[in-house]
Amino acid sequence: MIKTARGIIRSLAVYLLYYLCFLISRNKKIWVYGSMAGKFVDNSKYFFLYCNKYCRNIRHIWLTDSKEIVQFLNSNGFECYHNKSWKGINFALRAKVFIYSSYITDVCNLAFTGGGFFFNLWHGIPLKKIEYDFTKGPLRYLYAPANLKGKLKRFSYSPPLTKKHDAVLTTSANLKKIFSSAFRVPEEKVLVAQYPRVTPFFWNEAELENHILNFENHSIRELLHTMKQFDHVWVYMPTWRDANLSFLTEALPDFEKLNTICRENKILFLIKTHIITEFNIDLSNFSNIKLTDRNVDMYPLLPFTTALVTDYSSIFFDYSLLKKRIIFYPFDLEEYNSGSREFYFDYNSIVKNREVVYSFQGLLQLLNNISDEKNDTKTQYNGFDYFTNTSSDFYAPVKFIKESIGLKDV
């Protein structure tokens, strides 16, 4: 109760400072950016890189609580500050536009943002329900608390103001109603355009390698070198679970057997977990299995893979743009349906007539039969046009922001 009381007092102070900030004159030519957990990842990362290159009449500033990211971006010629430094706070108070991939708190303290324009690029195409559309699961209290106690708990931890957005980005006109409902914004404030994070999918190999050399850390460069040593690279990218954070040991119960089959077929099996997934098994002794750092940005590496293995993660929508093989592995579908979130769409209809395995043994069989594959079968793994678009126009969000804040597009 004391913890909740302290949280309520803190939230009240944030609300007060937030509304006082409306008295500050904000500069329409200062845009600040941030991403989940202070990392340099996802849609806001690639939009930041794009805008620095093509929108030089705007001052683009990355804010983070990571000293390493500040040093990294500054050393590469970008403007970046710690969001708790005097400069970081100063720009948060002066900027008109706040751009992020989850919540405004990814950029800076909510208290400094009153009067700004909040543009949420989000971080996925919603197969499963998100935000205010939650009807069950452990995170439901953040959006629809059942009683006064729940409301007080939410206000102390994550008050509604942290989930306020002026506009949201999605990839298809078919998803506008969902985004409008989930984020509580009018449909006219839901922009349909390409996700910036798929920018690397439109680059050739030389451009990809140049990007990795200049804008990614040493671990990604090492990983790319490793990937090139194998005939096939399969990447397993499952979504996280609301109710079972340690599900990976159920999905992959026998690493010895998995490694043997991958070795026999010259396959590198990459495992990329969600940032909050629990997985602490040491895989360093396996020759053909590699656990990537959970903070690694996989998007510039995905064009170098040959297949994606996933479950309910929206990564498969993005990956479909590469026209590569997609294997669905919903081994815990029943449990996920009962313990986690509901789906907007019928999952079985989404994966119908596609490659689906429901057991670890089934996954091993696919790996073991890789030599039987034919290149002309690739196209059957694509065709998610209802959810995606193939546009390579990444300027649309820039134009949308400028129109929204009354800034002339020059």
Secondary structure as the mmCIF struct_conf table of DSSP 4:
data_model
#
loop_
_struct_conf.conf_type_id
_struct_conf.id
_struct_conf.beg_label_comp_id
_struct_conf.beg_label_asym_id
_struct_conf.beg_label_seq_id
_struct_conf.end_label_comp_id
_struct_conf.end_label_asym_id
_struct_conf.end_label_seq_id
HELX_RH_AL_P HELX_RH_AL_P1 ILE A 2 LEU A 20
HELX_RH_3T_P HELX_RH_3T_P1 CYS A 21 LEU A 23
BEND BEND1 ILE A 24 ILE A 24
HELX_LH_PP_P HELX_LH_PP_P1 SER A 25 ARG A 26
STRN STRN1 ASN A 27 TYR A 33
HELX_RH_3T_P HELX_RH_3T_P2 MET A 36 GLY A 38
BEND BEND2 PHE A 40 PHE A 40
HELX_RH_AL_P HELX_RH_AL_P2 ASP A 42 TYR A 54
TURN_TY1_P TURN_TY1_P1 ARG A 56 ASN A 57
BEND BEND3 ILE A 58 ILE A 58
STRN STRN2 ARG A 59 THR A 64
BEND BEND4 ASP A 65 ASP A 65
HELX_RH_AL_P HELX_RH_AL_P3 LYS A 67 SER A 75
TURN_TY1_P TURN_TY1_P2 ASN A 76 GLY A 77
STRN STRN3 GLU A 79 HIS A 82
TURN_TY1_P TURN_TY1_P3 ASN A 83 LYS A 84
BEND BEND5 SER A 85 SER A 85
HELX_RH_AL_P HELX_RH_AL_P4 TRP A 86 ARG A 94
STRN STRN4 ALA A 95 TYR A 100
BEND BEND6 SER A 101 SER A 102
HELX_RH_3T_P HELX_RH_3T_P3 ILE A 104 ASP A 106
TURN_TY1_P TURN_TY1_P4 VAL A 107 VAL A 107
BEND BEND7 CYS A 108 CYS A 108
HELX_RH_3T_P HELX_RH_3T_P4 LEU A 110 PHE A 112
TURN_TY1_P TURN_TY1_P5 GLY A 114 GLY A 115
STRN STRN5 PHE A 117 ASN A 120
BEND BEND8 HIS A 123 HIS A 123
BEND BEND9 LEU A 127 LEU A 127
STRN STRN6 LYS A 128 LYS A 128
HELX_RH_3T_P HELX_RH_3T_P5 GLU A 131 ASP A 133
BEND BEND10 LYS A 136 GLY A 137
TURN_TY1_P TURN_TY1_P6 PRO A 138 LEU A 139
HELX_RH_3T_P HELX_RH_3T_P6 ARG A 140 LEU A 142
TURN_TY1_P TURN_TY1_P7 TYR A 143 TYR A 143
BEND BEND11 ALA A 144 ALA A 144
BEND BEND12 ALA A 146 ASN A 147
HELX_RH_AL_P HELX_RH_AL_P5 LEU A 148 TYR A 157
BEND BEND13 SER A 158 SER A 158
HELX_RH_3T_P HELX_RH_3T_P7 PRO A 160 LYS A 163
BEND BEND14 ASP A 166 ASP A 166
STRN STRN7 ALA A 167 THR A 170
BEND BEND15 THR A 171 THR A 171
HELX_RH_3T_P HELX_RH_3T_P8 ALA A 173 LEU A 175
HELX_RH_AL_P HELX_RH_AL_P6 LYS A 176 PHE A 183
TURN_TY1_P TURN_TY1_P8 ARG A 184 ARG A 184
HELX_RH_3T_P HELX_RH_3T_P9 GLU A 187 LYS A 189
STRN STRN8 VAL A 190 VAL A 192
HELX_RH_3T_P HELX_RH_3T_P10 PRO A 196 PHE A 202
BEND BEND16 TRP A 203 TRP A 203
HELX_RH_AL_P HELX_RH_AL_P7 GLU A 205 PHE A 215
BEND BEND17 GLU A 216 GLU A 216
HELX_RH_AL_P HELX_RH_AL_P8 HIS A 218 MET A 227
TURN_TY1_P TURN_TY1_P9 LYS A 228 GLN A 229
BEND BEND18 PHE A 230 ASP A 231
STRN STRN9 HIS A 232 TYR A 236
HELX_LH_PP_P HELX_LH_PP_P2 PRO A 238 TRP A 240
BEND BEND19 ASP A 242 ALA A 243
TURN_TY1_P TURN_TY1_P10 LEU A 245 PHE A 247
HELX_RH_AL_P HELX_RH_AL_P9 LEU A 248 ALA A 251
BEND BEND20 LEU A 252 LEU A 252
HELX_RH_AL_P HELX_RH_AL_P10 PHE A 255 GLU A 264
TURN_TY1_P TURN_TY1_P11 ASN A 265 LYS A 266
STRN STRN10 ILE A 267 ILE A 271
TURN_TY1_P TURN_TY1_P12 ILE A 275 ILE A 276
TURN_TY1_P TURN_TY1_P13 SER A 284 ASN A 285
BEND BEND21 SER A 287 ASN A 288
STRN STRN11 ILE A 289 LEU A 291
HELX_LH_PP_P HELX_LH_PP_P3 THR A 292 ASP A 293
TURN_TY1_P TURN_TY1_P14 ARG A 294 ASN A 295
TURN_TY1_P TURN_TY1_P15 TYR A 299 LEU A 301
HELX_RH_3T_P HELX_RH_3T_P11 LEU A 302 PHE A 304
BEND BEND22 THR A 306 THR A 306
STRN STRN12 ALA A 307 THR A 310
BEND BEND23 ASP A 311 TYR A 312
TURN_TY1_P TURN_TY1_P16 SER A 314 SER A 314
HELX_RH_AL_P HELX_RH_AL_P11 ILE A 315 TYR A 319
HELX_RH_3T_P HELX_RH_3T_P12 SER A 320 LEU A 322
TURN_TY1_P TURN_TY1_P17 LYS A 323 LYS A 323
STRN STRN13 ARG A 325 PHE A 328
TURN_TY1_P TURN_TY1_P18 PHE A 331 ASP A 332
HELX_RH_AL_P HELX_RH_AL_P12 LEU A 333 GLY A 339
BEND BEND24 SER A 340 SER A 340
HELX_LH_PP_P HELX_LH_PP_P4 ARG A 341 GLU A 342
STRN STRN14 PHE A 343 PHE A 343
BEND BEND25 TYR A 344 PHE A 345
HELX_RH_AL_P HELX_RH_AL_P13 TYR A 347 VAL A 351
TURN_TY1_P TURN_TY1_P19 LYS A 352 ASN A 353
BEND BEND26 ARG A 354 ARG A 354
STRN STRN15 GLU A 355 VAL A 356
BEND BEND27 SER A 359 SER A 359
HELX_RH_AL_P HELX_RH_AL_P14 PHE A 360 ASN A 368
TURN_TY1_P TURN_TY1_P20 ASN A 369 ASN A 369
HELX_RH_3T_P HELX_RH_3T_P13 ILE A 370 ASP A 372
HELX_RH_3T_P HELX_RH_3T_P14 ASN A 375 TYR A 381
TURN_TY1_P TURN_TY1_P21 ASP A 385 PHE A 387
HELX_RH_AL_P HELX_RH_AL_P15 ALA A 396 ILE A 405
TURN_TY1_P TURN_TY1_P22 GLY A 406 GLY A 406
#
